[in-house]
C-alpha cells in the first residue's frame, strides 16, 4: 500500500510517501514568511499548499493515482477519543471554520481529502490530533467550577511511543500502565491506563511543567496580580504563557543546547534552570504515577529534549524508583500517521467517525 502523509506547520508542510511501513521519500516544504503573510488566515492557504504538494509529488515522480490512502495531521477539533478518523464533512466544516481554534494543522484533513479524491482512492484520514480526550472524570476538576481542566497534548507521539513500549514489554497497549513525557517546545506528561490517557497536563495553555517556550503552571495569585498590574494587555500575557515563557523568559533562548553551552561556561543561572526543568518534569511524572496508583509498567521519555543524555539522566535518576525508564528521542510524526492509517487499512482497527 502506498500512503501519503501530510503534516502542515505554520511556515512549512512535511510531505512523505510510504510503501506500507517503509518511507520511500520525505520532504519539508518551507515557505517564506512574506509568502504566508499574503493570506489573511491559515485556512486561506489551502489552495496554495495543495499546489505546492502537487509540485512535490511531480518532482519525486509520484502521482495521486498511485495512492491507496492519504493521512493528514489532525487539527483543532472538539474533544474526541484516540484513534484514526475518516475525514468527514462535519470534520471539514469545523476545521475550515476554525470552530475550535485556528492552527496550521487544521489544513491536514482538507489537504488529505482533496488529494485522496483526486487520486480516486477516496481514503483520507487523520490520526490522534492534539484534542484527544480520554481523561477520567476526577482529572477534569479544578478548584473553580468555571474552569475545567482540558486535554490538549502531544497525542500522536505519546500514543505511538506508548504502543512501541508495549510491544517491547510484550504486552498489548490496552493492558499496559505507562507514564509518557513528551518533551519539546511544549511538554506534556500523560498517565496511560490500559490504553487510555486518563490524565495529562494541558501542554498549550498554562498547565504542567514549564518548557523551553511555555510558562506551565504558575502561582495563580501572582498571575492575577500581573494581569491587573496595568503593564500588559491580554495578547501580551497570553504570549508570555505560550511562546515567550519558560527558558525563553529566563534566558532568552528556547534551545537546550545553548543553555548547556552557558552552563559549561560557568553560568549558574543556566545550570539551575536546566536542573529545574528536569525537576519539574520528574515531579509531573510522579503525579501521573499517583494517578495510576503506583502501578506503572514503564516511564517513557520522548520528544526533542530526550536526545540530551545529561537531561534525561537528571529525570531518570529521580523517577527510576517508580518503574523502568525507556527513552525514545524525537517524534516520528509521519511514521505515526502512516501506522494509524495502516491499522485501519489492514482492518486491525476500525476507522472512527467525527460527528
Protein Blocks (a to p, Z undefined) as FASTA:
>chain_A
ZZddddddfkbccddddehjbcfbdcdddddfklmmmpmbfklmmmmmmmmmmmmmmmno
pafklpgbdcddddddddddeddddddfklmmmmmnomnoccfklmmmmmmmmmmmmnon
opacdehifkbccbdfklmpcfbfklccdddddfklmmmmmmmmmmmnopafklcccddd
dddfbdcddddeehiafbccdfknopajddfkbgbjadfklmmmmmmnopacfklmmmmm
nopgcjllmnopabfklmmmmmmnopaklmmmmmmmmmmmmmmmmmmmmmnnopafbdcd
edjklmpmklmmmmmmmmmmmpccdddehjdfklmmmmmmmmmmnopaccdddZZ
